[in-house]
Amino acid sequence: MGMLGTVVAYSEEVYPLVKLKLAADRIRRQIPAEPHWAFSYSMLQKVSRSFALVIQQLGPQLRNAVCVFYLVLRALDTVEDDTSIPSDIKVPILQNFYRHIYDREWHFSCGTKDYKVLMDKLHLVSIAFLELDRSYQEAIEDITKRMGAGMAKFICKEVETTDDYDEYCHYVAGLVGLGLSKLFHASGSEELAPDNLSNSMGLFLQKTNIIRDYLEDINEIPKSRMFWPRQIWSKYANKLEDFKYVENSTKAVQCLNDLVTNALIHAEDCLQYMSALKDLSIFRFAAIPQIMAIGTLALCYNNVEVFRGVVKMRRGLTAKVIDQTYSMSDVYGAFYEFSSLLKSKIDNSDPNASLTHKRVDAIQKACISSGLLNKRSLHVSGSKFHYVTLLTMVVFLLVAMLIPFLLHK
């Protein structure tokens, strides 16, 4: 579908896209002047553009803490991901990383592109970290220590069982959920969420990423590093890389569906976690990635393209989710619609079809029992095309393009 065809088919996404573009431009203009904060916020945009957008709505102190927290863990993740680093060097760095964040001089060169820049100038993030309130520092240190130890454990250990899978995802993402809950609580805006719910928030996102990134991870140079659990994939192939080949497409998709079904078990916990949040900015910060996750799982399910390239939500739909997620009614609505999309793709001949139906039904039951589905403003399935709507969007787009030009005259 060409660009014009996309605009016509999804005209209701044009306005959110324009708003997203303007918001991104505004964020770039509002980067703080201090060198360490300027580096931190500009780097945040480079290593995670979508995260940089949702973080901006948080209050200043919490925003700074979450920015530093994310960059510290991204740096830790860069060390773990760099397959060129020998294990005997990598393991002690991971285990002691939490100590280095207090060191204004420490850095370690690894990674590529923007991640290498982050690692080379990590001392600037440390300077920002040292300016945070002590309660924020303690939360970040605690999670970094636990995550580094967990990552080190799995450098020398394969993900064999589903228990290993959950444990690994806990270390690299569940702990992020626990850490964010600690930061939210330290800000005085939220009660401290139960660990099991915080953990599920992280696992739902991480498992989605692991599923979606099969091809990128299996083709990693100098060597692949995969986290699909052998207990699941070995039911469908002798080697994990077999799924890359067209002749194995049927088994590959069955394995994919098995993993998506496994991820869905965390959705109800995520809904419960989000329903307890009180602060609107924190709610939006937490909810938008979760909606993106259920949407990505719905797109990946029963989709052989996961083994051929990149499967992700349309940028326009992403912009719409960011623009229109303001309440639990929006979250329930999005989870219900995306789970309906996933349900429509279930092939009853799939080995896990009955379990997939059961987990989707549980999600939809939670959404319906909330009583909020009819109160939502966010509809992810799209609306009918109207020429007036399109004309309005085009005019708005032209005005948006002219604004920077007029401002610089």
Secondary structure, DSSP 8 states (H G I E B T S, - for coil): --HHHHHHHTGGGHHHHHHHHHHHHHHHHT--SSHHHHHHHHHHHHH-HHHHHHHTTS-HHHHHHHHHHHHHHHHHHHHHH-TTS-HHHHHHHHHHHHHHTT-SS-----SSHHHHHHHHTHHHHHHHHHTS-HHHHHHHHHHHHHHHHHHHHHHSS---SHHHHHHHHIIIIIHHHHHHHHHHHHTTSS----HHHHHHHHHHHHHHHHHHTHHHHHT-SSS----S-HHHHTTT-SSGGGGGSGGGHHHHHHHHHHHHHHHHTTHHHHHHHHHT---HHHHHHHHHHHHHHHHHHHHHTT-GGGGTS-----HHHHHHHHHH--SHHHHHHHHHHHHHHHHHT--TTSTTHHHHHHHHHHHHHHHHHTT-GGG-S--TT-----HHHHHHHHHHHHHHHHHHHHHT-
